[in-house]
Each structure stands twice: as structure tokens, then as C-alpha cells.
């Protein structure tokens, strides 16, 4: 995000030349935007309802802070029903390191080799692969990172509606 942001908006370096300073300045603005409402990906609610109805253990693993997750979760009833949330406060190393997924797998007692993960970024897919989980990449066909993870073992679903 840092690299892309500075590439797309070089004037940001004039506002805050180091990323930590920029992050501190953007965080309250970003939280205010999220409070205005966040849409779920098309089909996400149906997939979550299916998992709950069939009592399939599931969790969210994200590098977002719980403060942000709480705001988004309160906007959608289907998210309130997810029992397990693993956020950046639960682990140290961000994706593509697999620590977050390995931590979630251990906490849930999920058997190795039997976990499926949905991701919307190349970094997340790389983390799933490193954790030896079956990745499903949910992203548009024209995602700019698509070439990073071309692999026949990765199921690419451009729209969650295809799974609903």
C-alpha cells in the first residue's frame, strides 16, 4: 500500500515523507469514511448464510484492526454471526507471512490440509499457500495483482455470487 500510494500520489511525500506519519494522519479520515458504510462483496452474505446454516466452522482473518472491524461488523447482520475474528492485534507479521492463518488454524483446532481460505489480494493468497491451506481468490478478472499468483491450484472466483 505504501509503495502504490506514493507512486500514484507523489505529492503525499510533501505531506508526510515517512509512512508511519502518513498512516497516523490518514487513520481518522479512513475510519470516518468506513462509518459512512461499507458494502460487502456481491454474494458474500449468501456464502456466510450457507456456512452458518450448515454449521461449517469459519472465521475472518484480517490485518485490519479490531476498531475498524467492529464498525464494519455493526453495519451487516451476517457479519455479527461470525464467531471467530482474528485481527492484527492477534499476531505480529502481516500477510504474505502465514502467521495469521496458522494462528487461526491452531485456535480453531482446524485439521491441517482441510482449511479453505478466501482472499482478495495476492499477499493474502501467498499467506494461504504458505500456511498450506486451499486458496480461493475472490477478485475481479482485471485485478492488477493477478499476474503475481497465476497458479492452476488457485481457484479464482471473480464474484462470490458464483459460489452462492
N, C-alpha and C positions, 0 to 999 in steps of 0.2 A: 504494500500500500504506500509506504514511504517513497519508494523509487518511482512508482507510477504517478503519485501525486505531484512530486517535484518535476517530473518530466512533462506532465500535462499543464501544470501551473507553475512555471519557474518563478513567478513573482511571489510565491509563498516563501521563498528563501529570504525575501526582503522583510517579511513579517516575522518569520521565525526560522532562523537558519538551522537550528537543530530540531530533530523530530520530536523529542520529548517536550520541548516548549510549544511546538505546534499542537501536539496532542492535548496538552493542558488547555490550550485556547479553544480547540475545536470541540472538546468533550461536552460542555454545557449546551453548545449550539446543536450538536448532534442529538443529545437527549431531548431537547425541546422539539426537534423535528420528529423524533420517534413518538413522542407523546401525542402528536397530531394524528397518528395512525399508521400502522404498518400492515400491508396486505400479505396474506400467505400466498405461496406459490399455488397456481391452479392445480387442484387435485389433492393438495396436502391434507385438507380437512377430511376428505374421504378415506385417504390412506390411514390417517390416525384413528378414525372411527372403526375401520376394519381391524386394525391391530388391537384396539380396546375390546371390541365385540368378541374377537376370537381369543382373547386373553393371551396375546403374544407379548412377551416381555419386550419393552422398548424404552429408550432413553434419548435424551438430547445431549450431545457432546459439542460444546461450542467454546470458542475463545473469547466470546463476549462476556462482560462482567455481569454478575447476578443483578446488579442495579438496573441494567438495561433489559435483561431477560424478564424481570418482574413487570416492567412496563408493558412489554410486548405480550406476555402471557395473560395479563389482565384484559387485553383487547380481544382475545379469542377464547371462547369456551373450550374448544377442542384442545388447546394447549394447557388449560387448567387441569385436565385429566391425566397429563403425563406425570407419572410418579417420580421419575428419576431425571435430574438435571445435573450435568457436570459442566461447570463454568471455569473460567480462567483462575478463579480462586482455589480450585481443587487440584491443580497441577502447575508445574513450573515452565515446561518447554512448549512453545506454540507449535502448531502444525507447520511443517510436514513431519515434525518429530511424532512418533506414535504414542508418546507417554499418555496423552489424554484418553485415547481409545483403550490402551492397556489398563489404565486405572479404572475406567468404566467397566471393562470386562471383568476385572478382578472383583470390584464392588458388587456387581450383579451376579457373580458366580456363573457367568456365561461360558459354556464349553468352547475351548479353542477350536477354531476351524468351523464353527457353527454360527458365526456372527455376520450379519449383513449390515452394511453401513451406507447411508445416503449422504452424498456430498455434492456441493455446488461449486467447488473450487479445485484446481489442480493440487494445491497444497493439502487439502483435506483428503483427496484421493490417494496421494502419496503416503499420508499418515495411515490410512486404512490398509494399504498394501503392506507397509512396514509392520503393522500390527497383525498381519496375516488374517485379515478379515476380507470378506467378499464385498468389493466396492460397486455401488450403483451411483453413477454420476448423473445428477439431475441438473441439466443446464441447457440453454438454447444451443442449437446447432452451430451458431456463429460465435460461440464463446471464444474470446481471444486466447485462452489458455489451452484450447482443445489439442493443439499440436504437441503440447508438453506431455500428454498422457495417452497418446494413441496406443492402445493395447487391446487385443481381442478378448482378454479376460475381464475387461471392464465393461459392464453393461451401461450404455449411455442412453438415458431416457430424457429427451428434450423437454418433456412435460409430465408431471406427476399424474395428469389425467389419464395417461396411457396405462397406469398401474391401477387406477380406480375401478 
